[in-house]
Amino acid sequence: MLAGLRKEGNKMRKKLILLIAILLTGLLSACKGDIAVSSEEIVTKVLAAKESKLSYYGEGVIKFTTDGEVTENASFKEYAAEDGKRKIITTGDTNGLESYVLNDGKQVISFEAGSETAFSIDLTKDSMPLVDSSPKEQLMTMLEAIKKTHDYDIVGEEKILDLNVYHIKATPNTDSNLFGEVELWIDQKTWFVVKSISVVEETKSEFEYKLLDFSPDFKEDTFTLDIPENVTITPIESNLEPEFGTLEDAQTELEQPFLVFSGEDMTVENVEIVNLQGIVNRPEITVYYVHEGIPSVLVSVFPTPEDAGTEIKPGEWQVHGQNAEYDDFIDALSWDENGLRYTIIIQNPDLEMKAVLDMTENMILNNEM
């Protein structure tokens, strides 16, 4: 299912940019120039700072640009307490609509003014590991994932909001475009990310604090939300709960036949069916294949997204004469065919993507098996 969520619209990107910026902060492998501190020291201090609780109030801006055109421009106010509670209020510059995200320590609630639905994530359960794992655990996970795909440079020392900051740049050294080129400005005292810029293909994401107060005096009702009575709060995990069925069940959900691997060497182990609701609304099918009893690949299938920035662009890869996109970050190959987006992810480390590409020539529609 995560494969399908990889390239969604700007709403998803806005929620992810903060996490990406924080996670990438410690991923430095080299130090260039005459900076007195080494990249290894910065990593150590950033990780140590993430284990401590930092209370602050901040105001800033978020901007997204695609092909030089501003697609989203918003301002935000952020409240963060030492006990981990946090509230972020985002206001769109064009429509003035406010959206709220509140973490009260027990759950995360997301709500947009004017909507009749709010979404919640239960932090007391083990079903959302990315949400309730510590920043250090998230950081180390990301380090293992991208340390070979980016080169890191300390550009220099600068001043933002009267803070002495390190300016760090991470540049991809492979064709992977999940994170793209990232620049970070990190406070030398608190190891706080004050500003970040991320460029992924033609999309540029900018995030910057314009005001920071590390000694805030919060009111008792700061970490609450006044949600109208007509708004229904829907647990996100209920929308992500998969069902397992047959290929025929999957065809029914997609409302059309879809391609599957054929041949005795590839056996369907499970067919997972999810109906996503909320930020993304669609059915998504994941078919798990085994080869000689060993998990081999999984294939995610869902209707081709129509949002700007989600199209498959021409490149060196093709499947069935269609443009395909390979992402070495998650070892995945994606293409669109007959109104469906297919994403193949390798599970067997001994299997190479070029071999999988050859296997796609033997794919047939599920109702022809």
C-alpha positions in Angstrom: 0.0 0.0 0.0 2.8 2.4 0.8 4.0 2.1 -2.8 0.8 3.6 -4.0 1.1 6.6 -1.6 4.6 7.5 -2.8 3.7 10.1 -5.4 0.5 11.9 -4.3 -0.6 15.5 -4.4 0.5 18.6 -2.5 -1.5 17.9 0.6 0.5 14.8 1.3 3.7 16.5 0.4 3.0 19.3 2.9 2.6 16.8 5.7 5.7 14.9 4.8 8.1 17.8 4.3 8.6 18.5 8.0 9.4 14.9 8.7 11.7 14.6 5.8 13.6 17.8 6.9 14.1 16.5 10.4 15.0 13.0 9.4 17.6 14.2 6.9 19.3 16.4 9.4 21.7 13.8 10.7 22.4 12.1 7.5 25.8 13.7 6.8 28.7 11.6 5.5 31.3 14.3 4.7 32.5 17.7 5.8 34.0 20.2 3.4 35.3 23.7 3.9 36.8 25.3 7.1 33.9 24.7 9.5 35.2 24.1 13.0 32.8 21.3 13.7 32.8 18.0 11.8 29.8 16.3 10.2 30.1 13.4 12.7 29.9 15.9 15.6 26.8 17.5 14.1 25.2 14.0 13.7 25.9 13.2 17.4 24.5 16.5 18.7 21.4 16.4 16.5 20.6 12.9 17.7 21.2 13.8 21.3 19.0 16.9 20.9 16.2 14.7 19.5 16.1 12.7 22.6 15.4 15.8 24.7 12.1 17.6 24.8 12.1 21.1 23.3 9.3 23.6 24.1 8.8 26.4 21.5 6.4 28.5 19.6 7.0 29.2 15.9 5.6 31.0 12.9 6.6 30.4 9.4 5.8 29.8 5.7 5.5 26.8 3.4 5.6 27.1 -0.4 5.4 24.6 -3.2 6.5 25.4 -6.8 6.0 23.2 -9.8 7.7 24.1 -13.1 8.3 27.6 -11.7 4.6 28.2 -10.8 3.6 28.5 -7.2 1.0 25.7 -6.6 0.6 26.2 -2.8 1.6 29.0 -0.5 0.7 28.9 3.2 1.7 30.3 6.6 1.6 28.4 9.9 1.7 28.7 13.6 3.3 25.9 15.7 3.0 25.2 19.4 5.3 22.5 20.9 5.4 21.5 24.6 8.1 19.7 26.5 5.8 16.7 27.1 5.5 16.1 23.4 2.1 17.8 22.7 2.0 19.8 19.5 -0.5 21.9 17.5 0.0 23.3 14.0 -2.4 25.8 12.4 -1.8 26.3 8.6 -3.5 29.1 6.7 -3.6 29.1 2.9 -2.6 32.4 1.4 -5.0 32.2 -1.6 -8.2 30.9 0.1 -7.6 31.8 3.7 -8.7 28.3 4.8 -7.2 27.1 8.1 -6.2 23.5 8.7 -5.3 22.1 12.1 -3.1 19.2 13.3 -3.1 18.5 17.1 -1.1 15.9 18.9 -2.3 15.7 22.5 -0.1 12.8 23.5 -2.9 10.2 23.0 -4.0 10.9 19.5 -3.3 13.0 16.4 -6.3 14.9 15.0 -6.3 16.6 11.6 -9.1 18.9 10.6 -9.7 21.5 7.8 -12.1 24.3 8.4 -15.3 23.9 6.4 -14.9 20.1 6.1 -17.4 17.7 7.7 -14.7 15.1 8.4 -11.7 15.1 10.7 -9.1 12.3 10.9 -7.5 10.8 14.0 -4.6 8.5 14.7 -4.5 6.6 18.0 -1.0 6.9 19.5 -1.7 4.4 22.2 -1.8 1.5 19.7 1.0 -0.3 17.9 -0.6 0.0 14.5 1.1 3.3 13.5 4.9 2.7 14.1 6.0 5.7 12.1 4.0 8.0 14.3 4.9 6.8 17.7 8.5 5.7 17.2 11.1 8.1 18.6 12.7 10.6 16.2 16.1 8.8 16.8 14.6 5.5 15.6 13.1 7.2 12.5 16.4 8.9 11.8 18.4 5.8 12.0 15.9 4.0 9.7 16.3 6.7 7.2 20.1 6.7 7.5 20.2 3.1 6.5 17.9 3.8 3.6 19.5 6.7 1.9 23.1 6.9 3.1 24.2 5.5 -0.3 22.0 7.7 -2.4 23.1 11.2 -1.3 26.4 13.2 -0.8 26.4 15.7 2.0 28.3 19.0 2.2 28.4 21.6 4.9 28.0 24.8 2.8 28.8 27.2 5.6 27.7 29.1 8.6 24.9 31.7 8.4 22.5 33.7 10.5 18.7 33.3 10.5 16.4 34.9 13.1 19.6 36.0 15.0 20.5 32.3 15.3 23.9 30.9 14.2 23.0 28.1 11.8 24.9 25.5 9.8 23.8 25.4 6.1 23.9 21.8 4.9 23.2 20.4 1.4 22.4 16.8 0.5 22.6 15.9 -3.2 21.5 12.6 -4.7 24.3 10.5 -6.2 21.8 8.0 -7.9 18.7 8.2 -10.1 16.5 8.0 -7.0 14.1 10.9 -6.9 12.1 10.2 -3.7 14.0 12.9 -1.7 15.8 14.8 -4.4 18.1 17.6 -3.5 17.7 18.9 0.1 19.2 22.0 1.9 18.9 22.4 5.6 19.7 25.3 8.0 20.3 24.0 11.6 20.6 26.1 14.7 24.0 25.5 16.3 22.7 25.8 19.8 19.5 23.7 19.8 20.2 21.7 16.6 16.7 22.8 15.4 15.9 22.8 11.7 15.1 26.5 11.0 14.7 26.3 7.3 14.6 23.6 4.6 14.4 23.4 0.8 13.7 20.2 -1.1 13.8 19.8 -4.9 12.2 16.7 -6.4 12.2 16.7 -10.2 10.2 19.9 -11.1 8.7 20.4 -7.7 10.4 22.6 -5.1 9.2 22.6 -1.5 10.3 25.4 0.9 9.8 25.6 4.6 11.1 28.4 6.9 10.4 29.7 10.4 10.0 33.5 10.5 9.6 33.6 14.3 10.9 31.3 17.0 10.4 31.5 20.8 12.1 28.8 22.8 10.6 30.0 26.1 6.9 30.1 25.4 4.2 30.5 28.0 1.3 28.3 26.8 -2.3 28.7 28.0 -4.2 25.7 29.4 -6.4 25.3 26.3 -3.5 25.6 23.8 -3.4 21.9 23.1 -7.1 21.5 22.3 -9.2 21.8 19.2 -12.7 23.3 19.0 -14.3 21.0 16.4 -17.9 21.8 15.3 -20.6 19.3 16.3 -21.4 18.4 12.7 -17.9 17.2 12.0 -17.3 13.4 12.1 -13.9 12.3 13.5 -12.8 9.2 11.5 -9.8 7.0 12.7 -7.3 6.9 9.9 -6.3 3.3 10.9 -9.8 2.1 10.1 -9.4 3.3 6.5 -6.0 1.5 6.3 -7.2 -1.8 7.6 -6.7 -4.3 4.7 -8.9 -7.1 3.7 -7.7 -10.3 2.0 -9.5 -11.8 -0.9 -9.1 -13.4 -4.3 -8.0 -11.9 -7.7 -11.7 -11.9 -8.6 -12.5 -9.8 -5.5 -9.7 -7.4 -6.5 -11.1 -7.1 -10.0 -14.5 -6.2 -8.5 -12.9 -3.4 -6.3 -11.0 -2.0 -9.3 -14.0 -2.4 -11.6 -11.8 -3.8 -14.3 -9.4 -6.7 -14.9 -5.7 -6.1 -14.1 -2.4 -7.6 -15.0 -0.8 -10.4 -13.0 2.3 -12.6 -13.4 1.7 -15.9 -15.0 3.7 -19.1 -15.0 4.4 -21.9 -12.6 7.5 -20.1 -11.2 5.4 -17.3 -9.7 2.6 -18.1 -7.3 0.1 -15.7 -5.7 0.5 -15.8 -1.9 -2.0 -13.1 -0.8 -4.2 -10.5 -2.3 -4.6 -7.4 -0.1 -7.5 -5.0 -0.7 -7.7 -1.6 0.8 -10.2 1.2 0.2 -8.4 4.4 1.1 -10.5 7.3 2.4 -9.4 10.8 3.4 -6.4 12.5 1.8 -6.5 9.8 -0.9 -9.8 8.2 -2.0 -9.4 5.1 -4.1 -9.2 1.3 -3.9 -5.7 -0.2 -3.9 -4.8 -3.8 -4.5 -1.5 -5.4 -3.5 -0.7 -8.9 -4.8 2.1 -10.8 -3.1 4.1 -13.4 -5.1 6.4 -16.2 -4.0 8.9 -18.2 -6.0 9.8 -21.6 -4.6 8.3 -20.7 -1.3 10.3 -17.5 -1.0 8.6 -14.0 -1.1 9.6 -12.6 -4.4 7.8 -9.4 -5.4 4.6 -7.5 -4.5 2.6 -5.5 -7.1 0.5 -2.6 -6.1 -2.4 -1.7 -8.4 -4.8 1.3 -8.2 -6.5 3.8 -10.6 -4.0 6.1 -12.3 -3.8 9.3 -10.3 -4.7 12.5 -12.1 -3.1 15.0 -9.7 -0.4 17.2 -11.1 3.1 15.9 -10.5 2.0 12.2 -10.3 2.4 11.3 -13.9 5.1 8.9 -15.1 7.7 10.7 -17.1 9.7 9.4 -20.1 13.0 7.8 -19.2 15.2 4.8 -19.8 12.6 2.3 -18.6 9.5 1.0 -20.4 7.0 -1.7 -19.7 4.7 -3.0 -22.4 5.6 0.1 -24.5 4.6 2.5 -21.6 6.8 4.9 -19.9 8.1 3.4 -16.6 9.9 4.9 -13.6 12.4 3.1 -11.5 13.0 4.2 -7.9 16.1 2.6 -6.4 15.2 4.0 -2.9 12.5 1.4 -2.5 13.6 -0.8 -5.5 10.3 -0.2 -7.3 9.2 0.0 -10.9 6.0 1.9 -11.8 4.0 2.4 -15.0 0.5 3.2 -16.1 -1.5 0.9 -18.4 -5.2 1.0 -19.3 -6.2 3.4 -16.5 -4.3 1.6 -13.8 -1.0 2.5 -12.0 1.2 -0.6 -11.4 4.1 -0.6 -8.9 6.4 -3.6 -8.5 8.5 -3.8 -5.4 11.2 -6.5 -5.0 11.1 -8.5 -1.8 13.9 -10.9 -2.6 17.3 -9.2 -2.4 18.7 -11.7 -4.9 16.3 -10.6 -7.6 17.4 -7.8 -9.8 15.0 -5.3 -11.4 16.1 -6.1 -14.9 15.0 -9.7 -14.3 11.7 -8.4 -13.1 11.4 -6.3 -16.2 11.7 -9.4 -18.3 9.1 -11.1 -16.2 6.6 -8.4 -17.0 6.5 -9.6 -20.6 4.6 -12.7 -19.3 1.9 -10.7 -17.4 -1.7 -11.4 -18.4 -5.1 -10.1 -17.3 -6.3 -11.9 -14.2 -9.5 -13.0 -15.9 -7.5 -14.8 -18.6 -5.7 -17.1 -16.2 
